[in-house]
Amino acid sequence: MATPYPWHPWTTDLALKEDGQRVDLTDNNFEWWYFDTIMDDGSTCVITFLSKPPFLKGPTAPILQFNISPPNGPYIQKMVLPDAGSYSASSEHCSVTMGDNRVEGDLHTYHIHARAEGIEADLTLKRVVPGWREGPFLPPQVAAQSWLGEQVVIPSGTAQGTLTYNGGTHRVKGTCYHDHQWGSAGAQQPGAQGNKITSWYWGRIQAGDHAVVMAQVYDTAGPAMTMWMLARGTAITFDDTLTALSVTPKGGTPRVPATLDIAWSPGAAPGAAPPLGTVSFSLSSTQEIASFSDGGYLRFVCPVTMTSDFAGETFSQDGHAVWEIMNFS
């Protein structure tokens, strides 16, 4: 259901446990903690702690997905498969360990250590924009009924630390994002009954003191769900009205467009309040920084120019984005 104007998340008053383990370790359930950074030197680092392969039934089988893209040259992608006995996750707060890799955080500050063959990261992430929850907090037995649940913990923040790659250790600083997702392989997919989820686009954009987190999910009938967050400083505007978000693929292939033109125009739906303006930008797939599931999942980084006349604030700001394509078929 669409959130009424003035469009805000359910709450930004999160409890520590909301970034702890959300579902029990069973053959049906899966969970992951995702962190991405874009550094001032042009490098990127994305680290994901997964309890097991998502959307599949099976026992706990931890995975560390670890990607670094240097300022120049091809990206480096590693997948670490620690022993299941080395995996632990606290239900009280974010504290995940798998083998020699770990993340610890308290909704505000996170410390990450990750290591794979030839690469290593020691990073501290700090929240700028508050995390938020779209609906009520779900206890484990209810969360486990979700096809895919999400908690956006750091929509926009800062990162600093060291990245080791190509034989050298580099001191870095930049921006960051963190979310936390969970679900059950046996849960019913969202959307209209009988329609299957086929794909999604997701992105996080930082342009000056403006940040956007957006997603468009598709099923066999077309666009099925949307999510949009615009932060101006630390003030959040949230919208899940399907008709407010326009996502237009251009060029490339049907599975991997060359660009995505994004425009958010709240109040533009028939019978709704007069439009309050538009926020727009384009995402490019020129620079790939990750590929999983035989190319079914792709991640990119790109420069962006965000323009807006929303709510009486007119601006054009340059920035950057991490965005992804997920194809289930």
Helices and strands as residue ranges (DSSP letters): G 16-19, E 29-39, E 44-50, E 63-69, E 76-80, G 84-86, E 88-89, E 94-98, E 101-105, E 109-116, E 119-129, H 140-143, E 149-165, E 168-184, E 197-207, E 210-219, E 222-232, E 235-239, G 242-244, E 245-250, E 259-264, E 279-284, E 288-292, G 293-295, E 297-308, G 310-312, E 315-327
